Amino acid sequence: MGSIAPYQRKHKITVVGSGNWGCAIAKIVAENAASNPDLFEEKVEMWVFEENVEVPQTSKNYNASNTGPQKLTEVINNVHENVKYLPGIQLPVNLHANPSLEDAVKDSTLLIFNLPHQFIIKTCEQIKGKILPYARGISCIKGVDVNGTGIHLFSETIGRILGIYCGALSGANIANEVAQEKWSETSVAYDPPHMDSQVPTPQRSPSSSTANLVEFQHKDTSGQISEVKLQALPSEYPPVDHAVLKTLFHRPYFHVRVVNDVAGVSISGALKNVVALAAGWVVGMGWGDNAKAAIMRVGLMEMVKFGDTFFSATIDNRTFTDESAGVADLITSSSGGRNFRCAKYSVERNQPIEEIERTELNGQKLQGTLTAVEVNSFLKNQGMEHEFPLFTAVFRILEGTMKVEEIPSYIER
Amino acid sequence: MGSIAPYQRKHKITVVGSGNWGCAIAKIVAENAASNPDLFEEKVEMWVFEENVEVPQTSKNYNASNTGPQKLTEVINNVHENVKYLPGIQLPVNLHANPSLEDAVKDSTLLIFNLPHQFIIKTCEQIKGKILPYARGISCIKGVDVNGTGIHLFSETIGRILGIYCGALSGANIANEVAQEKWSETSVAYDPPHMDSQVPTPQRSPSSSTANLVEFQHKDTSGQISEVKLQALPSEYPPVDHAVLKTLFHRPYFHVRVVNDVAGVSISGALKNVVALAAGWVVGMGWGDNAKAAIMRVGLMEMVKFGDTFFSATIDNRTFTDESAGVADLITSSSGGRNFRCAKYSVERNQPIEEIERTELNGQKLQGTLTAVEVNSFLKNQGMEHEFPLFTAVFRILEGTMKVEEIPSYIER
């Protein structure tokens, strides 16, 4: 695929984050950058939180004459494998691991955020004012941003801190399978104000870009309308539209549907992890497939209700049932996903889930437990715990005030 | 639970069919008949297609001094186990296996149909005119009745042949798990014309019941309206309403939601088996959970579209996404269901699915393959194969004109 009109500049891509899902997405966009040289700069930056790692003997990149700790970025750039978080997967040679966050995002027009949600705000504050003012973001973050009584999508939080427009990517995407190029689907949601195509004259220099602000009305999740000023993308660049985003993310093994519903795609990605915990517990109890399906049905209904109740201004209910980010992600997360697996082991081994996290996740944390706590704190503030019995049950089981055995009668309507 | 008013007569229950799902449902209703003596006669009849069986040595009912073939009905009535189709499960003592179809349904007000869909029409024709004219039916049959260019729900087909009203039961119910009393949910759909409560005087004898016909307009699946004459239930009986049906089917381990959408519940139960075949093939290929989830997402969308297109007069789309018969049944059928398993083995062992059927199903047949062929013949007649690419792909793979590898590009939209 290529653009129709020749543009003077190409999009520079940065992936912010390098866990297993960060690396899998970075692999995809680097492959597409290489095969679409008219749209994208070939070299793709990936910010890597630097740490010392040892190349395991099981890696094909193990070198007996060079053992001992090495910097993760150097390992990635030398042998093109994230030996710690995505071992066994060959990363593209045009993917550059960068230990400096500020350097990695500099001059990039496309910023892909893919890191655990507890780190996102700090990370954005660190690069605030240091990115191109007309950059566009895509959030791959599973979770919702809960502060005080409010709840926000991470795409909104990122956009607000950085003063850019940010969409979302989420789908039925167990990271390791995507990295192994097993066929899957995903949802990209992107619905910016109609402005990029309305800029008549290319802005030659980013520094003159303040002349090019476009105001638009932003309706937030509570339905409140606020004026937001966004920087239009200079017309030297190919416009960032659904077609370009499809070219950025679509691979023969990774089928992309681009939609407008950022709220639906983001909420699904967050809440399905909470449901997957319950599914894992139930399977761990040996209750079988019917019971798991019942949990998932109730979970899907609570996901839809949550969207309806708190994001009604923007959400499209069909996202939950029609798109990969909805029901499909719920299905795969409740089969092979890490929240499901850890919850299952927790019951089977009679160990707290934090213990399983430590032994199974190689230093990474579960998103579902965090989201369950945050969602519950929000629901409690709204006085609506009883309206979402499954989400509430998950929280109570996590805090130890309820047992898995109580779920069926607790959620029965 | 009990009725509020005392009624002169109780409902007599017959289960028509005794496969693994037939026996699991018969166990449930027999348990509820025993514990609700004010509503139901204690003895529940189950029609069993008679055959000679041997009690396997693994059965706790094996008797070394009484080996050799025995009649299946006698085994069930003597040792309360269907040693052939639901081995290892203790059936209630008030469940009576009856080899005579006509005797089993005689005088019953509640007929529960639970047999493979290829046998249903012949079975109904055999009992036509020999049942109570005011009996009510519940169809547990997965499948749709395709003849010529028309497609009908089995609940409609049963109702039409027998001249009674028939609802449907379907849900996320792997039979063996239900039989083992593992927690699950189900959907019962029942939406008769409002007539039962309108009969002022009890009819003392069924033979006088022809005086008590109520006409109502029946809107069939094509939207056509026809006049149907139904026999009102005499007011000596507790009315057959949602509350009574819940009492009939609900158990502590089997949670029932009663809804009105007979079409949605029936269609889901039929079409999910077609999707489960595709899910099984994909997993058999080793493509993983994301790929399976993608198949199920596309399958769910085609199920909704099928309902919208051909049953728009009556269907409620939310059944597919909100009820156990919809998304939950799709999930469990694509995990532990027999269509899924046989399709998976078929790829893994590189054997035709008919061969797997023979070796895995102990004489029973897959419903999914039959439904896939019937649905395709209907879609072909409508010139709409291309509108349902996954259903069409399943048919073509079954007939050998397409390969599993072609599914992703074939269904991509």
Interface residues (C-beta under 8 A of the other chain):
Chain A: A172 N173 I174 E177 V178 Q180 K182 W183 S184 E185 H255 R257 G286 W287 G288 D289 N290 A291 K292 A293 A294 M296 R297 L300 M301 V304 F320 T321 D322 E323 S324 G326 V327 A328 D329 I331 T332 S335 G336 G337 P408 E412 R413
Chain B: A172 N173 I174 E177 V178 Q180 K182 W183 S184 E185 H255 R257 W287 G288 D289 N290 A291 K292 A293 A294 M296 R297 L300 M301 V304 F320 T321 D322 E323 S324 G326 V327 A328 D329 I331 T332 S335 G336 G337 P408 E412 R413
